[in-house]
Amino acid sequence: MRPQGRQRTNNGVQECDWSSGELENLAIYVDPGRDLLADTYRTWRGVLVPITVEGMPAALQKIGRGEFNTCTVTTGLGPKQAIETTWIGKGDPRPGNDACEFAEQATALVIRKLPPQR
């Protein structure tokens, strides 16, 4: 992975994107204009699993089969505040190479860096 992410606007929201150049990619974005977690439950596809990340409600979406190793974790931070993390990996999903595990870890790192709420 590149040590520093690339910031861009994607579909009208700010996103930070990291890529290893080897078909692995991590993208994290926040959309402050809608309830992203509720929208995820309304529009999910693939496998949707309710989870928590750092004590926050979240939904894990595993998409594809076989070598399609992609996962999105949407985590609610508050009303109309959520973070969405997508990991696109390579190779068969398995312990140690699971896109959902990597997406959860990246989300947890971001949440730990947020300032405390007052």
N, C-alpha and C positions, 0 to 999 in steps of 0.2 A: 504494500500500500504506500501511496505517497504520504510523507509525514504531515503534509499540510493539505487540508481539503480545498476544493475549488468551490467558491460560492457562486450561485447562479439563481436566476428566476426560472421556475418551471411551473407552467400552468397558473401563473399569477402569484405564486408563493415563493418565499425564499428557501433555498435548499443548499445544503453543503454536501459535496460529493467527493468520495475518495475512490481511486481505482488503482489496482496493482498492475494493470496492463496484461494480466494473465486471465482475463475473463472474470475476475473477482471485483465486486463493486459494493460500496457502502454509500447509501444516501440517507440523509436525515433532514426532515423539514417540519415546520410548524405552520399551520394555517389558522391565524387568529380570528378569522371571520365566520367559522362554523364549528359545530360540535363534531369533531373528527371521529371520536370514539363511537358516538351514537350512529354516525353515518356508516362506519365500518360494519356495525351489526346489521344495519339495514341493507347493505349492498354486498355483503361478503360473497366470495366464491372460493372454491377449493375447500380446505379444511380450516375451520375456525375454532380456536381453543381459548376460552377465557383464562387469563392468568393475572398475576400481579408482578410489577417490576418496581423494586424499591418501595413497596407498600402501596403503589398506585394501581388503579384498575387498568387492565390492558387486554388486548385481544391479539392473538397470534394467528396469522394466516399463512399456511403452508400451501404453496401453489406448485402443481406439477408432480411428475413421477420420475423415477429413474435418475438420470444424470441432471435433471432440471432441479437444481438445488437452490431454491429461492424462498425467502420468507420475509414477511412484513409484520412488524410489531407496532401496534397503535396503542399509545398510552395516554390516558386522561390525566391531566394535571390540574384541571379546574374547569369551571363553566367556560365553554368555548376556548379552552386551552388544552391542546394535545400535541404530542410529538409522534411522528411516524418515521420509523426506521426500516429500511429495506436492505437486506443483504442478498446479493446474487453471488453464489459460489460456483465452483466447478467440481465435477466428480460426483459420485453417488453420495447422497446424504447418509451419514453414519456418525456414531460417537467420535468426536474430535474433528468432524467435517460436516457439522450440521448448521445450515444457514440460520435456523431459528435460534440456536444457542448463541451464535455470533451477533445476531440482531438484538437479542435480549441484553447481552453484555455491553454493546455499544449504547443502548438506551439507558442502562443503569449508570454508565459513566457520565452521560449528559445530565441525568437527574441529580447525581451527587454533586455536580458543579453548579447547579442552580442556587441562587441566594435563598435563604430561609424566608418563608412566607410570614407576613405579620398579620 
